[in-house]
């Protein structure tokens, strides 16, 4: 789609690739919440990971494990999140993976009664059954959040606060902040160097 930043290969969203496969772009988030913030984005315009075909989902799971391993080994912790067509500001699947060493209650302040455990490999089933979801993981635990809590930038805002960087919660505002974007560029360059080392190149 011509107006989608994750479809347009000339867009800022795909400027910082780490890996390109037949079906996916693995990129540094150009508005990172923290150094090590990476996106897994399908080349095909698909709404969310739960809507992937079985074949694409299998490749996604492999890439998810690879990127998670990189983030964990490089930064000491790992989490992921995705708005499964709920609270998206870009309506093209993009799964966030980044370092975070806090607990889930710092993200879901309403209490853990608002979540239920669900493995990443069960996302397709959840999407087919419910049509939308809010997914996040911390280390080896993962959950779906009560969709009634969903709103635009739901996870981005909550992880920004949990990470102590509330000034990064809105990527559009961050884009206009020259100082923040300069810091972001340095973080991205660091991730790219560490990724090359991780991949042995």
Secondary structure as the mmCIF struct_conf table of DSSP 4:
data_model
#
loop_
_struct_conf.conf_type_id
_struct_conf.id
_struct_conf.beg_label_comp_id
_struct_conf.beg_label_asym_id
_struct_conf.beg_label_seq_id
_struct_conf.end_label_comp_id
_struct_conf.end_label_asym_id
_struct_conf.end_label_seq_id
TURN_TY1_P TURN_TY1_P1 UNK A 2 UNK A 3
TURN_TY1_P TURN_TY1_P2 UNK A 5 UNK A 7
TURN_TY1_P TURN_TY1_P3 UNK A 9 UNK A 10
BEND BEND1 UNK A 11 UNK A 11
HELX_RH_3T_P HELX_RH_3T_P1 UNK A 12 UNK A 14
BEND BEND2 UNK A 15 UNK A 16
STRN STRN1 UNK A 17 UNK A 20
BEND BEND3 UNK A 22 UNK A 23
STRN STRN2 UNK A 24 UNK A 28
TURN_TY1_P TURN_TY1_P4 UNK A 30 UNK A 31
BEND BEND4 UNK A 33 UNK A 34
TURN_TY1_P TURN_TY1_P5 UNK A 35 UNK A 36
STRN STRN3 UNK A 38 UNK A 42
BEND BEND5 UNK A 43 UNK A 44
BEND BEND6 UNK A 47 UNK A 47
HELX_RH_3T_P HELX_RH_3T_P2 UNK A 49 UNK A 51
BEND BEND7 UNK A 52 UNK A 52
HELX_RH_AL_P HELX_RH_AL_P1 UNK A 54 UNK A 75
BEND BEND8 UNK A 76 UNK A 76
STRN STRN4 UNK A 79 UNK A 84
BEND BEND9 UNK A 85 UNK A 87
BEND BEND10 UNK A 89 UNK A 92
STRN STRN5 UNK A 95 UNK A 98
BEND BEND11 UNK A 102 UNK A 102
HELX_RH_3T_P HELX_RH_3T_P3 UNK A 104 UNK A 106
TURN_TY1_P TURN_TY1_P6 UNK A 107 UNK A 107
TURN_TY1_P TURN_TY1_P7 UNK A 109 UNK A 110
HELX_RH_3T_P HELX_RH_3T_P4 UNK A 112 UNK A 114
STRN STRN6 UNK A 115 UNK A 117
HELX_RH_3T_P HELX_RH_3T_P5 UNK A 120 UNK A 122
HELX_RH_AL_P HELX_RH_AL_P2 UNK A 123 UNK A 130
BEND BEND12 UNK A 131 UNK A 131
STRN STRN7 UNK A 133 UNK A 138
TURN_TY1_P TURN_TY1_P8 UNK A 139 UNK A 140
STRN STRN8 UNK A 141 UNK A 145
HELX_RH_3T_P HELX_RH_3T_P6 UNK A 147 UNK A 149
TURN_TY1_P TURN_TY1_P9 UNK A 152 UNK A 153
HELX_RH_AL_P HELX_RH_AL_P3 UNK A 154 UNK A 162
TURN_TY1_P TURN_TY1_P10 UNK A 163 UNK A 164
HELX_RH_3T_P HELX_RH_3T_P7 UNK A 166 UNK A 168
BEND BEND13 UNK A 169 UNK A 169
HELX_RH_AL_P HELX_RH_AL_P4 UNK A 171 UNK A 175
TURN_TY1_P TURN_TY1_P11 UNK A 176 UNK A 176
HELX_RH_AL_P HELX_RH_AL_P5 UNK A 178 UNK A 199
TURN_TY1_P TURN_TY1_P12 UNK A 200 UNK A 200
#
